[in-house]
Amino acid sequence: MRLTGGARKIAFAPAGLGVACPVAAALAMWEWDIVQPAAERHFGARVATIDHFGSYSCRRIAGSHSSNWSEHSTADAVDIAGFRLTDGTRITVARDWKGDDPKAAFLREVRDGACQLFATTLSPDYNAAHADHLHLDQANRGATGWRACR
């Protein structure tokens, strides 16, 4: 499924983000229930664009030749780099994660909210490989349905 901006949807940059349907559904719910309310609370503005590093990439976890296939290999994951508000404010994971200002609080709130909607949510708090983005995926974890939120 390709996500594009519409009357009620946040635009994704670069445009034409291709994700599997479970990721698209979770992104829509994340936008409506988590991202927009958090932006309005912290900044008094709405999110116009979500900046991302992509979804589909036919690769294994951490680029290793022997590890399991990444959720990116089936477009069941997306890496979120930052947000652009309607007033022009930019919030990036790389620059704004650390600290106790409104940008850092917003990023933590949207990460925590993603944990309720995605099977895996990884942030800079997880490891250095995620220092500049939020990794959101819908890994199939079978009957247990456990979630990873870090």
C-alpha positions in Angstrom: 0.0 0.0 0.0 1.3 3.5 -0.8 0.7 6.2 1.7 0.1 9.7 0.4 -1.2 12.9 2.0 -4.9 13.6 1.8 -7.5 15.7 3.4 -7.0 14.2 6.8 -3.7 12.4 6.4 -0.2 13.5 7.2 2.1 13.6 4.2 5.2 11.3 4.2 8.5 12.6 2.9 9.8 11.3 0.7 6.4 10.8 -0.9 5.1 7.4 -2.0 6.0 5.4 1.2 5.2 1.8 0.4 4.3 -0.4 3.4 2.4 -3.6 4.1 -1.3 -3.2 5.1 -0.8 -3.9 8.8 1.9 -1.1 9.0 -0.4 1.3 7.0 -3.3 0.7 9.4 -1.1 1.2 12.5 0.4 4.4 11.0 -3.1 5.8 10.4 -4.1 5.0 14.0 -0.8 6.4 15.3 -1.4 9.7 13.4 -5.0 10.1 14.5 -4.7 9.0 18.1 -1.1 9.7 19.1 0.9 12.0 16.8 -1.6 14.8 16.1 -2.9 15.1 19.7 0.7 15.1 21.0 1.7 17.9 18.6 -1.2 20.0 19.5 -0.5 19.6 23.2 3.2 20.3 23.0 3.3 22.9 20.2 -0.2 24.1 19.5 0.2 23.0 15.9 -0.5 19.9 13.8 2.0 17.7 12.1 2.0 18.3 8.3 4.7 15.8 7.3 6.4 12.8 8.7 10.0 12.3 7.5 11.1 8.7 7.0 14.1 6.7 6.0 11.9 4.2 4.1 10.2 0.9 4.5 11.0 -1.8 2.0 14.6 -3.0 1.9 15.5 -6.6 1.1 18.0 -7.1 3.8 18.7 -9.0 7.0 18.7 -7.5 10.5 21.7 -5.2 11.0 23.0 -6.0 7.5 24.5 -9.3 8.7 24.6 -12.2 6.2 23.6 -14.8 8.9 20.9 -13.0 10.9 17.2 -13.3 10.4 15.4 -11.3 7.7 14.5 -7.8 8.7 10.8 -6.7 8.8 11.9 -4.2 6.2 12.4 -7.1 3.7 8.6 -7.5 3.6 7.7 -3.8 4.0 6.4 -4.6 7.5 8.6 -1.9 9.0 9.2 1.8 8.6 11.9 4.1 10.0 10.7 7.5 11.2 13.3 10.3 11.2 11.2 13.3 12.2 8.2 15.5 11.9 7.4 18.9 10.3 4.6 20.9 11.9 2.2 23.2 10.1 4.0 26.2 11.6 7.3 25.2 10.0 8.8 23.7 13.1 11.0 20.6 12.5 11.6 17.9 15.0 14.1 15.2 14.3 15.0 12.1 16.3 18.7 12.7 15.7 18.8 16.2 17.0 15.9 16.4 19.5 15.7 13.0 21.3 17.9 14.0 24.2 16.8 16.6 26.7 13.7 17.7 28.5 12.3 20.3 26.2 9.0 20.0 24.3 10.6 18.4 21.3 12.1 15.6 23.3 8.9 15.2 25.3 6.9 15.0 22.0 9.3 12.4 20.6 9.0 10.2 23.7 5.2 10.5 23.7 4.9 9.4 20.1 7.4 6.6 20.7 5.4 5.4 23.7 2.2 5.6 21.8 3.7 3.6 18.9 4.4 0.8 21.4 0.6 0.3 21.8 0.1 0.0 18.0 3.2 -1.7 16.6 4.7 -5.1 17.4 8.1 -3.5 17.6 9.1 0.1 18.5 12.8 0.8 18.7 14.2 4.3 19.6 17.6 5.8 20.4 17.1 4.3 23.9 17.5 0.9 22.3 20.9 1.1 20.7 23.2 3.3 18.6 21.8 1.9 15.3 18.6 3.6 16.1 20.1 7.0 17.2 18.5 8.9 14.4 15.1 7.2 13.9 12.1 5.3 15.4 11.9 1.8 14.0 8.2 0.7 13.8 7.2 -2.8 12.6 4.5 -5.3 12.7 6.5 -8.5 13.2 4.4 -11.6 13.4 5.1 -13.1 16.8 2.6 -15.9 16.6 0.1 -16.7 19.4 2.0 -15.0 22.1 1.7 -11.6 20.5 4.4 -10.1 22.7 5.7 -6.6 21.9 9.1 -5.0 21.9 9.2 -1.4 23.1 12.6 0.2 23.7 
